Amino acid sequence: MASLASMPRSRLASVPGAARRVAIATTCVAAAVVLAGCNEEPTWGATKGVTKQAHDEFKLWYGMALAGIAVAAIVWALIFWAILRYRRRDDRIPKQFQDHRVLELIYTIVPVIMVVIIFIFTVAVENFMDANPAKPAARIDVTAYQWGWRFAYDRTGGVVVQSANNGHPTTLPRSYFAKQYPTLTLPEGQTSRIYLRSNDVVHGFYVHAFNFSRYALPGWLNIFSFTPTRTGWFPGQCTQYCGLYHSEMLFNVHIVTPAEFRTWLAHKESQLHSPGAVTTAETSSSTGTGGSP
Ligand code: CUA
């Protein structure tokens, strides 16, 4: 292959034209990509979420994604500028120098400022995610076990919703595979506080629509709160490999209006206190049907 030095002058002279064509093509592709998503604000793989906490998490992600794109654009522009502007034109050795104070100061100070800004926003969002208001509308004990979930309302052990396997892995009933996943019911617009624990091994409590994941750890209590902003059904799952039926550790989240929530809770409590109905409340997971609305 011919080296640049041995190229005829006419070929070298054609490089700027080629560079221009590359620049035009790149701009066209970039414009097509950007404009294609114009009817809807791009989320770059994230979800805006359905809780106040999730919204803040999304905004943090969005800001960091925008900053990342801006940095990438500057870096790529500088790389291509350097490639084209300082390409080899002849055999003369360019000016040689070892340092450039101004440049070094800029590329040290600017990233430090960026990291400080990202740090401040991250801490603010994390503090909001971890905040537990004094008077939640509902307190729910969430217990993960091999292989299911148990949701006990109001911390009294009263209303309980749990997986059909009832927490006895050695006697998994056939109905376990009938997709009888339990449903975590939450009121819209009010803050519910979750007390998360594990009965056996490490599990992961994850709700995609909440932009939220947390370990359920044996011997450790994790407390966090959600304030849902809209009603609907949303899927949840265990995200920590926890044994043979890890993939079956699914649950639904059902967000209802506060009035519907009170009615639902009262109905469950009445079921609980009517004679012979206790087992119904304990295994009332049949309301969940896999997360579809
Ligand atoms: Cu529990 Cu995976």
Boltz pocket constraint, residues with backbone or C-beta under 6 A from the ligand:
constraints:
  - pocket:
      binder: B
      contacts: [[A, 144], [A, 145], [A, 147], [A, 202], [A, 203], [A, 204], [A, 238], [A, 239], [A, 240], [A, 241], [A, 242], [A, 243], [A, 246], [A, 247], [A, 249]]
      max_distance: 6.0
